[in-house]
Amino acid sequence: MKFFKLILIFTIISCSKEQKFELPYFTTSDFTPHWINSKSIQDNTHKISDFKLISQNNEEITRENLKGNIYVANFFFTSCPSICPKMTNNLKIIEKKFINQNNFKIISHSVTPWIDTPETLKSYEKNYNINGRMWNLVTGEKKLIYDLARNSYFAEENFGLINDENDFIHTELVFLIDKKSYIRGVYNGTLKIEMKRLIEDISLLINI
């Protein structure tokens, strides 16, 4: 149900973009788009919370050191046999397109951080020929990553239902985050056609 609702929202956004030449803000778990004048943003408008994670290069990645960058975020795990390889290969399209864009990043959060050590993530980087300069594969405390997924990105499929805090998170959603940590786009990371829309939206943010 959530997937079909997102398709409807994406159709509305595509039509609206032609008129407004801007991207909406996503501030609620139902991913209802809100077109807000950037000068009218309120202090309580939803944004990605602070975090401190470790990359495949054993470097600290925080919201603060991503500030000023546009970035694409997703959730994966290195031993995933199904949607994660599709998402990674599709994000390689994004990586190739923006490889020379200095203020653009990709961040992939491991949802099995107890398995995905920096060393494991480094092996994954090599297997997929990922450019570690722009693409961070991150691990850290499980509670922090799962809180980010649920409460910052609204990544859980059944968000809003009563779930055990230990329930496994597995989502195909990919998120576009602007320079000020606001969610500006949501995409199905397993579909190549969605990467075309993501490229258009990234380009729109870069040119603002």
Secondary structure as a PSIPRED ss2 file (coil, helix, strand):
# PSIPRED VFORMAT (PSIPRED V4.0)

   1 M C   1.000  0.000  0.000
   2 K H   0.000  1.000  0.000
   3 F H   0.000  1.000  0.000
   4 F H   0.000  1.000  0.000
   5 K H   0.000  1.000  0.000
   6 L H   0.000  1.000  0.000
   7 I H   0.000  1.000  0.000
   8 L H   0.000  1.000  0.000
   9 I H   0.000  1.000  0.000
  10 F H   0.000  1.000  0.000
  11 T H   0.000  1.000  0.000
  12 I H   0.000  1.000  0.000
  13 I H   0.000  1.000  0.000
  14 S H   0.000  1.000  0.000
  15 C H   0.000  1.000  0.000
  16 S H   0.000  1.000  0.000
  17 K H   0.000  1.000  0.000
  18 E H   0.000  1.000  0.000
  19 Q H   0.000  1.000  0.000
  20 K H   0.000  1.000  0.000
  21 F C   1.000  0.000  0.000
  22 E C   1.000  0.000  0.000
  23 L C   1.000  0.000  0.000
  24 P C   1.000  0.000  0.000
  25 Y E   0.000  0.000  1.000
  26 F E   0.000  0.000  1.000
  27 T C   1.000  0.000  0.000
  28 T C   1.000  0.000  0.000
  29 S C   1.000  0.000  0.000
  30 D C   1.000  0.000  0.000
  31 F C   1.000  0.000  0.000
  32 T C   1.000  0.000  0.000
  33 P E   0.000  0.000  1.000
  34 H E   0.000  0.000  1.000
  35 W C   1.000  0.000  0.000
  36 I C   1.000  0.000  0.000
  37 N C   1.000  0.000  0.000
  38 S H   0.000  1.000  0.000
  39 K H   0.000  1.000  0.000
  40 S H   0.000  1.000  0.000
  41 I C   1.000  0.000  0.000
  42 Q C   1.000  0.000  0.000
  43 D C   1.000  0.000  0.000
  44 N C   1.000  0.000  0.000
  45 T C   1.000  0.000  0.000
  46 H C   1.000  0.000  0.000
  47 K C   1.000  0.000  0.000
  48 I C   1.000  0.000  0.000
  49 S C   1.000  0.000  0.000
  50 D C   1.000  0.000  0.000
  51 F C   1.000  0.000  0.000
  52 K E   0.000  0.000  1.000
  53 L E   0.000  0.000  1.000
  54 I E   0.000  0.000  1.000
  55 S E   0.000  0.000  1.000
  56 Q C   1.000  0.000  0.000
  57 N C   1.000  0.000  0.000
  58 N C   1.000  0.000  0.000
  59 E C   1.000  0.000  0.000
  60 E E   0.000  0.000  1.000
  61 I E   0.000  0.000  1.000
  62 T E   0.000  0.000  1.000
  63 R H   0.000  1.000  0.000
  64 E H   0.000  1.000  0.000
  65 N H   0.000  1.000  0.000
  66 L H   0.000  1.000  0.000
  67 K C   1.000  0.000  0.000
  68 G C   1.000  0.000  0.000
  69 N C   1.000  0.000  0.000
  70 I E   0.000  0.000  1.000
  71 Y E   0.000  0.000  1.000
  72 V E   0.000  0.000  1.000
  73 A E   0.000  0.000  1.000
  74 N E   0.000  0.000  1.000
  75 F E   0.000  0.000  1.000
  76 F E   0.000  0.000  1.000
  77 F C   1.000  0.000  0.000
  78 T C   1.000  0.000  0.000
  79 S C   1.000  0.000  0.000
  80 C C   1.000  0.000  0.000
  81 P C   1.000  0.000  0.000
  82 S C   1.000  0.000  0.000
  83 I H   0.000  1.000  0.000
  84 C H   0.000  1.000  0.000
  85 P H   0.000  1.000  0.000
  86 K H   0.000  1.000  0.000
  87 M H   0.000  1.000  0.000
  88 T H   0.000  1.000  0.000
  89 N H   0.000  1.000  0.000
  90 N H   0.000  1.000  0.000
  91 L H   0.000  1.000  0.000
  92 K H   0.000  1.000  0.000
  93 I H   0.000  1.000  0.000
  94 I H   0.000  1.000  0.000
  95 E H   0.000  1.000  0.000
  96 K H   0.000  1.000  0.000
  97 K H   0.000  1.000  0.000
  98 F C   1.000  0.000  0.000
  99 I C   1.000  0.000  0.000
 100 N C   1.000  0.000  0.000
 101 Q C   1.000  0.000  0.000
 102 N C   1.000  0.000  0.000
 103 N C   1.000  0.000  0.000
 104 F E   0.000  0.000  1.000
 105 K E   0.000  0.000  1.000
 106 I E   0.000  0.000  1.000
 107 I E   0.000  0.000  1.000
 108 S E   0.000  0.000  1.000
 109 H E   0.000  0.000  1.000
 110 S E   0.000  0.000  1.000
 111 V C   1.000  0.000  0.000
 112 T C   1.000  0.000  0.000
 113 P C   1.000  0.000  0.000
 114 W C   1.000  0.000  0.000
 115 I C   1.000  0.000  0.000
 116 D C   1.000  0.000  0.000
 117 T C   1.000  0.000  0.000
 118 P H   0.000  1.000  0.000
 119 E H   0.000  1.000  0.000
 120 T H   0.000  1.000  0.000
 121 L H   0.000  1.000  0.000
 122 K H   0.000  1.000  0.000
 123 S H   0.000  1.000  0.000
 124 Y H   0.000  1.000  0.000
 125 E H   0.000  1.000  0.000
 126 K H   0.000  1.000  0.000
 127 N H   0.000  1.000  0.000
 128 Y C   1.000  0.000  0.000
 129 N C   1.000  0.000  0.000
 130 I C   1.000  0.000  0.000
 131 N C   1.000  0.000  0.000
 132 G C   1.000  0.000  0.000
 133 R C   1.000  0.000  0.000
 134 M C   1.000  0.000  0.000
 135 W E   0.000  0.000  1.000
 136 N E   0.000  0.000  1.000
 137 L E   0.000  0.000  1.000
 138 V E   0.000  0.000  1.000
 139 T E   0.000  0.000  1.000
 140 G C   1.000  0.000  0.000
 141 E C   1.000  0.000  0.000
 142 K H   0.000  1.000  0.000
 143 K H   0.000  1.000  0.000
 144 L H   0.000  1.000  0.000
 145 I H   0.000  1.000  0.000
 146 Y H   0.000  1.000  0.000
 147 D H   0.000  1.000  0.000
 148 L H   0.000  1.000  0.000
 149 A H   0.000  1.000  0.000
 150 R H   0.000  1.000  0.000
 151 N H   0.000  1.000  0.000
 152 S H   0.000  1.000  0.000
 153 Y C   1.000  0.000  0.000
 154 F C   1.000  0.000  0.000
 155 A C   1.000  0.000  0.000
 156 E C   1.000  0.000  0.000
 157 E C   1.000  0.000  0.000
 158 N C   1.000  0.000  0.000
 159 F C   1.000  0.000  0.000
 160 G C   1.000  0.000  0.000
 161 L C   1.000  0.000  0.000
 162 I C   1.000  0.000  0.000
 163 N C   1.000  0.000  0.000
 164 D C   1.000  0.000  0.000
 165 E C   1.000  0.000  0.000
 166 N C   1.000  0.000  0.000
 167 D C   1.000  0.000  0.000
 168 F C   1.000  0.000  0.000
 169 I C   1.000  0.000  0.000
 170 H C   1.000  0.000  0.000
 171 T C   1.000  0.000  0.000
 172 E C   1.000  0.000  0.000
 173 L E   0.000  0.000  1.000
 174 V E   0.000  0.000  1.000
 175 F E   0.000  0.000  1.000
 176 L E   0.000  0.000  1.000
 177 I E   0.000  0.000  1.000
 178 D C   1.000  0.000  0.000
 179 K C   1.000  0.000  0.000
 180 K C   1.000  0.000  0.000
 181 S C   1.000  0.000  0.000
 182 Y C   1.000  0.000  0.000
 183 I E   0.000  0.000  1.000
 184 R E   0.000  0.000  1.000
 185 G E   0.000  0.000  1.000
 186 V E   0.000  0.000  1.000
 187 Y E   0.000  0.000  1.000
 188 N E   0.000  0.000  1.000
 189 G C   1.000  0.000  0.000
 190 T C   1.000  0.000  0.000
 191 L C   1.000  0.000  0.000
 192 K H   0.000  1.000  0.000
 193 I H   0.000  1.000  0.000
 194 E H   0.000  1.000  0.000
 195 M H   0.000  1.000  0.000
 196 K H   0.000  1.000  0.000
 197 R H   0.000  1.000  0.000
 198 L H   0.000  1.000  0.000
 199 I H   0.000  1.000  0.000
 200 E H   0.000  1.000  0.000
 201 D H   0.000  1.000  0.000
 202 I H   0.000  1.000  0.000
 203 S H   0.000  1.000  0.000
 204 L H   0.000  1.000  0.000
 205 L H   0.000  1.000  0.000
 206 I H   0.000  1.000  0.000
 207 N C   1.000  0.000  0.000
 208 I C   1.000  0.000  0.000
